[in-house]
Amino acid sequence: MSDVEREEKELDLTSPEIVTKYKSAAEIVNKALQLVLSGCKPKAKIVDLCEKGDTFITEQTGNMYKNVKKKIERGVAFPTCISVNNTVCHFSPLAGDELVLEEGDMLKIDMGCHIDGFIAVVAHTHVLQTVPVTGRAADVIAAVNTAAEVALRLVRPGRKNKDVTDAIQKVAVAYDCKIVEGVLSHQMKQFVIDGNKAVLSVSGPETRVDDAEFEENEVYAVDIVTSTGDGKHINKYFALFLRALEEKRARLGLLECVNHDLLQPYPVLYEKPGSDLVAHIKFTVLLMPNGSDRITSHPLQELNPTKTTAGDAEIKSWLALPVKSKKKGGGKKKKGKKGDKVEDSVESESVDRV
């Protein structure tokens, strides 16, 4: 075994310390999501909510690993983004932006946290209303939710990335929706949010990734976006985590950094304006020896979709796959901590209902 292979092995999920760092980052980003969501009210400024999420993550991670000999980097791994209605993702406005939320808006909240470079990301969709979500809005959320549940069960050792791509497209069709092109799920490693192993949301001649097999002790950010439109996004304008740069002169050097591959741009993506609705779910999953451990999530609000997957035997069989491996030798089932796997249990109920 080479030194590089040995070092990578030491930094994977075979190390309890690494697992703890992933789960600590996940706990913080889950709480940050809840905090931002609680502030999502009509007339609330999007920039204020994004700043609230980033500040919470920075403060919470700053309280960890303070008394260690070697300095540990920690903080925001992906800036808080709130993308509204036909905006697909990556909307994280500059300070001073006046855009506000309105009653009935469909919000996609997206954020990430890291501890020592071990990253936990999450994205959640919420409609700004107190009554149950109905009609096509419910369909598109149910589609992304069911696709996420299927992906959770197929991103497992021995399965191929193409299996996931094909499955989530079939789920979207069942709800008369489309998977949005150009959104990829990635393996994550220390300080790497988009590793070489990837899963296409939509396969096509213009977007290809290498065939890959999932392996034990890997970590993935599963990222799925569904739309009631044609699923072909538009790169509206260039955006980065500019809120963190207070100096105007610092911003002027960004293009130079991008041109020299020192920074990675994340363009704001849009569906066609009008009646198209977009829903987004992203979660972090650890491929542990005893099964898949989804560590980031948030419960869905009540949905009453017009479509269902109940009559599709293949989708039903995917959803019936266990997430955790059965323990040998019997014994009592270990209870999880309060708050663990909230979305998994709640969303499974949603899947059964829709």
RAKADA-V454340 format. One record per backbone hydrogen bond with DSSP energy under -0.5 kcal/mol. CO is the residue of the C=O (numbers start at 1). NH is the residue of the N-H. E is the energy in kcal/mol with one decimal. If there is no record, write none. Layout:
# RAKADA-V454340
{{CO:NH:E} {CO:NH:E}}
This chain:
# RAKADA-V454340
{{2:6:-2.5} {3:7:-2.4} {4:8:-2.5} {5:9:-2.3} {6:10:-1.9} {7:11:-1.0} {9:12:-1.4} {12:15:-1.8} {14:16:-0.6} {15:19:-1.9} {16:20:-2.3} {17:21:-1.8} {18:22:-2.3} {19:23:-2.5} {20:24:-2.5} {21:25:-2.2} {22:26:-2.2} {23:27:-2.3} {24:28:-1.9} {25:29:-2.4} {26:30:-2.5} {27:31:-1.7} {28:32:-2.4} {29:33:-2.2} {30:34:-1.9} {31:35:-2.4} {32:36:-2.6} {33:37:-2.7} {34:38:-2.1} {35:39:-0.9} {36:39:-0.8} {37:40:-1.3} {39:41:-1.3} {41:44:-2.2} {44:101:-2.1} {45:49:-1.7} {46:50:-2.4} {47:51:-2.4} {48:52:-2.0} {49:53:-2.0} {50:54:-2.2} {51:55:-2.7} {52:56:-2.2} {53:57:-2.1} {54:58:-2.4} {55:59:-2.7} {56:60:-2.8} {57:61:-2.4} {58:62:-1.7} {59:63:-0.8} {60:63:-0.7} {61:64:-1.6} {69:71:-0.5} {71:73:-0.5} {73:116:-3.4} {75:114:-2.5} {78:112:-1.9} {81:110:-2.3} {82:84:-0.5} {83:108:-2.0} {84:87:-2.2} {85:278:-0.5} {86:271:-3.1} {89:269:-1.6} {90:92:-1.0} {91:82:-2.2} {94:97:-1.9} {99:46:-2.1} {101:43:-3.6} {102:105:-2.1} {105:107:-0.7} {105:128:-3.0} {106:85:-2.8} {107:109:-0.5} {107:126:-2.4} {108:83:-2.3} {109:124:-2.3} {110:81:-2.7} {111:122:-2.4} {112:77:-1.7} {112:78:-1.3} {113:120:-2.9} {114:75:-2.4} {115:118:-1.7} {117:119:-0.7} {117:191:-3.2} {118:115:-1.6} {120:113:-2.5} {122:111:-2.4} {123:282:-1.7} {124:109:-2.7} {126:107:-3.4} {127:129:-2.2} {128:104:-3.0} {133:304:-2.8} {134:137:-0.7} {134:138:-1.1} {135:139:-1.9} {136:140:-2.4} {137:141:-1.6} {138:142:-2.8} {139:143:-2.4} {140:144:-1.8} {141:145:-2.5} {142:146:-2.8} {143:147:-2.4} {144:148:-2.0} {145:149:-2.2} {146:150:-2.4} {147:151:-2.7} {148:152:-2.4} {149:153:-1.1} {150:153:-0.5} {150:154:-1.1} {151:154:-0.6} {151:155:-2.6} {154:156:-1.8} {156:159:-2.2} {159:214:-2.5} {160:163:-0.7} {160:164:-0.9} {161:165:-1.8} {162:166:-2.4} {163:167:-1.8} {164:168:-2.5} {165:169:-1.4} {166:170:-1.6} {167:171:-2.0} {168:172:-2.1} {169:173:-2.0} {170:174:-1.6} {171:175:-0.9} {172:175:-0.9} {172:177:-2.6} {173:176:-1.9} {178:227:-2.5} {180:183:-0.8} {182:184:-0.6} {183:201:-0.6} {185:199:-2.8} {186:221:-3.0} {187:195:-3.0} {188:219:-0.5} {189:192:-2.5} {191:193:-0.5} {192:189:-1.9} {197:187:-2.5} {199:185:-2.3} {206:208:-0.5} {207:204:-1.2} {212:161:-2.3} {214:158:-2.2} {215:218:-1.2} {217:13:-1.0} {218:287:-2.8} {219:188:-2.9} {220:222:-0.7} {220:285:-2.5} {221:186:-1.5} {221:223:-0.6} {222:283:-2.2} {224:281:-2.3} {225:180:-2.8} {226:279:-2.4} {227:178:-2.8} {231:181:-2.9} {231:233:-0.8} {234:236:-1.2} {234:270:-2.1} {237:268:-1.9} {239:266:-1.5} {240:242:-2.7} {241:244:-0.7} {242:245:-1.9} {244:246:-0.8} {247:251:-1.3} {248:252:-1.4} {249:253:-0.8} {250:253:-0.7} {251:254:-1.7} {253:257:-1.8} {254:258:-2.6} {255:259:-2.6} {256:260:-1.2} {257:262:-3.2} {257:263:-0.9} {258:261:-1.9} {263:265:-0.6} {268:236:-1.8} {268:237:-0.6} {269:88:-2.8} {269:89:-1.0} {270:234:-2.9} {277:228:-2.1} {279:226:-2.4} {281:224:-2.5} {282:123:-2.0} {283:222:-2.7} {284:295:-2.3} {284:296:-0.8} {285:220:-2.3} {285:287:-0.5} {286:288:-1.5} {286:293:-2.6} {287:217:-3.7} {288:291:-1.8} {290:325:-3.4} {291:288:-1.6} {292:294:-0.6} {293:286:-2.5} {293:295:-0.7} {302:133:-2.6} {304:135:-0.7} {309:312:-2.1} {311:313:-0.8} {312:316:-2.2} {313:317:-2.1} {314:318:-2.0} {315:319:-2.4} {316:320:-1.2} {318:321:-1.3} {323:292:-2.3} {327:330:-0.7} {337:340:-2.2} {339:342:-1.0} {341:345:-1.9} {342:346:-2.5} {343:347:-3.3} {344:348:-1.5} {345:349:-1.5} {346:350:-1.7} {347:351:-2.7} {348:352:-2.2} {349:353:-2.0} {350:354:-2.3} {354:309:-0.6}}
